[in-house]
Amino acid sequence: MTHSEFNKIYFKRADEVLRNHGFWRQNSHYVKQNDTEFFIIHKNTKRTLFFGFTFVYCHTFMKNHDGEYPDKIMLPQVSPFVFNPIDLKKLMQDGLNNYRYDYEKINEDIGTGNLPIDLENITPKEVDEYIENILKIALNEGSEFLKELKPEFTLYQLKEFGKELWIEQNWISDIEKYITDKKTFANNV
């Protein structure tokens, strides 16, 4: 099987499944948005890591490295919540109370997937099963995390477990501004 054949199977299956659950496709990635949160199924497009899928979450009001608000796709490197699908599944089974933000772990998870695929020897049926598993985790645990993700949770995680990195400080500032603006708006209504 070639890289292109894998992609053809993936995009066909993902389009069929994810679009029915509120996702849209942007380049090689699928995106779903709640009120102020994005969930991105980030597909690594490098041929050597084509099998890597990363689940990325961010708030719409948190700026990226360039000080700009995300335009649907937030790179994993500039998001506080990045998971490989298996780790997210385990986290959601264990419960969010056990989660501890760790920026170093984010960088480790970028571009990793479930298991390496022997592209030369894999059958289309095995590819379909692999993709089905990724999509199932996205729809179940991935969507559940999106529902649970709130600015206050992110703020707590960054303040409690952050390392005071400049990007973390920027995120904290963006979240605090959002929360303050939301309270001011509520008081003026």
JOGI-V109488 format. One record per run of one state. SS is the DSSP state (2 for helix, 1 for strand, 0 for the rest). FROM is the first residue (numbers start at 1). LEN is the number of residues. If there is no record, write none. Layout:
ss/from/len
SS/FROM/LEN
SS/FROM/LEN
This chain:
ss/from/len
0/1/2
2/3/19
0/22/2
1/24/3
0/27/2
1/29/5
0/34/3
1/37/7
0/44/3
2/47/3
0/50/3
1/53/7
0/60/3
1/63/1
0/64/5
1/69/1
0/70/6
2/76/3
0/79/2
1/81/4
2/85/10
0/95/1
2/96/3
0/99/4
2/103/7
0/110/14
2/124/25
0/149/2
2/151/11
0/162/4
2/166/23
0/189/1
